């Protein structure tokens, strides 16, 4: 029985510390979710960086140290963990909704797909929400939604299991969102 509990504890630790897929399958992004955005801007992303979760990494290393069988099959250190997130600033060129300064500090917790290493220097249309505001609904069979890592900072709008509201400013999605916001303002 002791072996069972040790195996169960290892499994729980592994799930908590490992990178994971937050959704069974990706959900379709619904542009109508723009209604959940508190701020929508067009601007350039600067000072983009991934904030790595040191606690998850230590748990993972501890789990591997306790279980030689796992060391043989698991990577020494996964590229990302579900609790990692991105921080960046947006140099705002245009405000389409809400109030914003010339430079916004934001977070992006893309636990569904992991954060991009870099977003480039193009101008983007980005929808943001206050972490205290309602978020878009789940459109897939399951999701893991972690609390916002910076509750006083705007975060990228993203429904669980769907892609984020970050669009190249010249994309057809950005053009459609502009039309939707213009109709709303009439």
PyMOL commands that set and color helices and strands:
alter all, ss='L'
color gray80, all
select helices_A, chain A and resi 2-17+31-36+54-66+68-73+172-185
alter helices_A, ss='H'
color red, helices_A
select strands_A, chain A and resi 39-51+85-97+103-108+123-129+154-156+166-168
alter strands_A, ss='S'
color yellow, strands_A
deselect
rebuild
show_as cartoon
